């Protein structure tokens, strides 16, 4: 019996090629069936999400390569800071195709500035901050 070709076969193969070259994939060896199964499921879900996002970008006529899109999304950063007793999260500008990816996924990008509420009260036993550098957190 011969399997029918799926219209997505070419896209799936391209996605595997681009993803492997983007992440410089190396063999992963699992020693238990449950970890092998988990790895396969995670890879399949990642591929499914990529194919779906690419389809949505195609519908919007956004032409971008997967490595370029990953680069643009990786550049989206956020930093938490405290100013006058209030905490805030600041987001970087969206560059390249990052905005299109959010829109295609049906997600609104995080606000440039998000108020997080009052800063926690410092306890008398707390040590002073070790540095004044902001800490990056995922958006």
N, C-alpha and C positions, 0 to 999 in steps of 0.2 A: 504494500500500500504506500502510495506516495503522498506526503503531506503537501497541502496547498501553501503557496507562498503568501505570507502576510504582507500587506502594504507597508508595514512598519519595519520589516526585516532590515532594509538598508539603513534606516535611521538607528535601529538598535545596534547594528554592527558599527556604524559611525560613532555612536555614543560610546561604545566600549573602547574603540580605538582612541578617541579624543580623551576620554577619562583616564585610560591607562597612560597616555603620554603626558597628560596634565599632572597626574599625581605620581608619575614614575613608579607604578605599581610593581611590587615584587611578590614572589610566591608567599602565601601564608599557609602554614601547616597547622592543622588542628588534630588533636589526639583523641578527641571524644566526638561522638555523633552529635550531641546536642550543640556543641560549639560550632561544628561544621554547618549544621542546619541553621543556626542563628546567623552565621556569616553569610550564607547564601540568601536568606530572607532579607537581611539588611542591604545586601548588594542589589537584590531585585527591587526592593522598595526605592532605593536611591535612583536606579535606572528608570523606574516607573515615574518618579517625580521629575526627573530630567526630561523624559520624553513628553510628559504632559505639559511642563513649562515651555518646552520648545514648540509644541503644537500651539499653545496659547500665544506665544510670541509671533509665530508664523501667521496666525489669524489676524494679528494686529499689524502685520507687515513690518515687523521689527527684525532686521537682519543683524545678527550678532553671533559670533562663534562662541561655543561653550567655554573655552578657556578665557576669552575676553570677558564674558559675563561673570564667570567665577572671580576674576580679578576685580571687576567693578564692585561686586557684592562684598568681597573680602575687604575692600577699602572703606566700607561703611563701619564706623566706629562710634562708640559712645564713652563719655567720661562722666563720672559723678563728682560733684563738687559741692562744697558748703560755702555759702555767702550770707553774711549777716544772720546767722542762726538758722538759715533755711537750706535744705538740700535740693539740688537740681541735677538732672541728667541732660547733657548736651550731646547732640549728634552731629557728625560731620556732614558736609554737603554730599548729595548723591551725585556720583560721577558716571560718565559713560552711559551704559544701559541699565544701571541699577534701578532707576525709577520705573523703567519699562518692565523690569522683572517683577517689582512689587505690584504694578498695575495688572500685569498678565496673571499673576497669582491671585488676584482679587484681594490683595492686602494693602492697607494704607501704610505708607512708610511712617516710622516713628516721628514724632514732632521734633523740630530742631531743639526746643527747650521743653523739658517736662519737669514741672514742680513735683518734688517727692515728699514734701512736708518738712516739719521742723527737724533740725539736727538733733540726734540723741544727746542727752546731757552727759557731759564728761564726768566720770566718777573720780573721786579724789585719789583713788589708788591707781588710776590709769597712768601709764607712762606717756611722755610727750611723743608726738608723731616723729617717726624716724626720718622722714623726708617730706619736702613740700611738693614732690612730683605727683601729678594726678595718676590715678589707676584706671587703665582701660578695662571696660567691661563690654561683653557682646551686646549688640543692639537688640 
